[in-house]
C-alpha cells in the first residue's frame, strides 16, 4: 500500500509543530516527569497540535504519544507514534539539537516516518519502498564499514560528564 498521502500530511504537520516549538524556546517552562526526565510546555503544545491534526485527518487511527500514553492500544490497527520534542533537555537548555518525530505503523511494521530538526530546518522522511530523504534530497546509509574511519557523536547533556573537565552541557566527538 502506498502511504504518500500520509507522508505529505506528516511533512506539513511536523513543520508546523517545529515552528511552534521554535516560537516557545525563548521562554521555556518545564518540570520533571521523573527524577531524571524533564518535560516542557512546548512538549505538550506540540503534541496537542500533532494529535488533534491526526485525529481530524485520520479519525479511525490510533495514536501513541509520549506525553499522554494510552495503554489500551490495539496492535493490528494503524498506529501513529509521536515524540513531540525528542531531546527535551537540549531544547530546555537552548541547544539546537532537538527534533520532532512522527511515524506510522501498520500491523507492527513502520511504513512511514519523519523527523524534523527545527533549528536546522532539516526534514528527514522515509516511506517503505520509497527511500529516505533529507529536505527532498535522497540519502543513503554510509558505505564506511570500519569503525576507525567512522564518526560517532554522543550527547551527554543531561547525564554526568563523560570525561574529566566536561561541563554541564558536555558532548563527545569520537572518530
Buried (B, 14 or more C-beta within 10 A) or exposed (E): EEBEEBBEBBBEBBBBBBBBBBEBBEEBEBEEEEEEEBBBEBBBBBBBBBBEBBEEEBEEBBBBBBBEEEEEEEEEEBBBBBBBBBBBBBBBBEBBBBBBBBBBBBEEEBBBBBBBBBBEEEBBBBBBEBEEBEEEEEEEEEEEEEEEEEEEEEBBBBEEEEEEEEEEBBBEEEE
